[in-house]
C-alpha cells in the first residue's frame, strides 16, 4: 500500500500545478459540490465527504471512482495490480496516452486528485491479495468489487472480510450496452458461496470455466441485446470478455446511485439475492430473483446451441 502523495507526477501535471489548483479550504469544497444542493442536504454531504470507499479493481470500473469523487466523496482506497494497455482504450476512462503502461491504481489515484486535490487516496498497487484483504477492508465504509472476473479466490476473501466487518459490497458487471448490479448486505444477503456456489479447486478446467460464466449470469435476468453469446463465451475463456464504453458508463451510474441509496435509505434498489440489470440497447430494466435466475441460465445455455444467425440477441 502507498499514499497518493508518493505517486510521481504525470507528464501533464506537476506537483506544483496540482498545489496551485488544490481544493484547499472548507469553502472550496462547498463551492465544488454547490450544484449537489437540492439532491443532498448539508448533513448528507458531510457524510459523503467522510465516507471511505474501498474499490478493488479500477479498470473498466474506474468510472465509479471518478463519479464518486465528483459527487464529493474524498476518501478512497484503490487496489489494482494491472497496468493500462491499448486494449483498455475502448472503454476504461483511466486509460489514455499518458497512463499507458502505468499501474491502474496509481493512475486513477492521480486522476482523482485532479478532481479534488485534497482527496485522501490509499493505493494498493499489488491489488487485493490474501495477505492484505483484511487491511484493505478494515476502516472502510463501502466496498466496491471491480476485480477481474477470473480472479475468484481473492474476490471471495474480499466478500467474506466485508461481511465479517458488517460492510456492504457493490458489484456491477457491464456486459454489452448496459450493466447489472448486486448489493450484498452483510446481514440480509447470502454469502459469496451461497450466491455464486463453491469455487472449483482446479483452474482451466470445464468446471472452472462454467463457474466463471455462471458468475456473470448470476447478475442478469434477460437476454443481452447486441451480444453474440458464442463469441462472448470463447473470448471469456481467453480472458477477453467483450466490454464496451456504454456498459462501463452505465456501471458507474448504477453503483454510485446504489451507494447513495444504501447510505441514506433512499429509493427502491434491491439487495442480493435480487439483482437488477439495465440493458440500454434492449430498452429494459429487469430485476431478477433466484427463480428467474435459474430460468435465465437455461435460456442462455440453449442460446449457445442455436444457429449462428440467431446468436446475436436483438
Secondary structure, 3 states (H helix, E strand, C coil): CEEHHHCCCCCCCCHHHHHHCCCCCHHHHHHHCHHHECCECHHHHHHHHHCEEEEECCCCCHHHHHHHHHHCCCEEEEECCCEECHHHCCCCCCCCCCCECCEHHHHHHHHHHHHCCCCEEEEECCCCCCCCHHHHHCCCCEEEECCCCCCCHHHHHHHHHHHHCCCEEEECCCCCCEEEEEEECCCCCCCHHHHHCCCCCCCCCHHHHHHHHHHHHCCCCCCCCCCEHHHHHHHHHCCCCCCCHHHHHHHHHHHHHHHHHHHHCCCCCCCCCCEEEEECCCCEEEEECHHHHHHHHHHHHHHHCCCHHHCECC
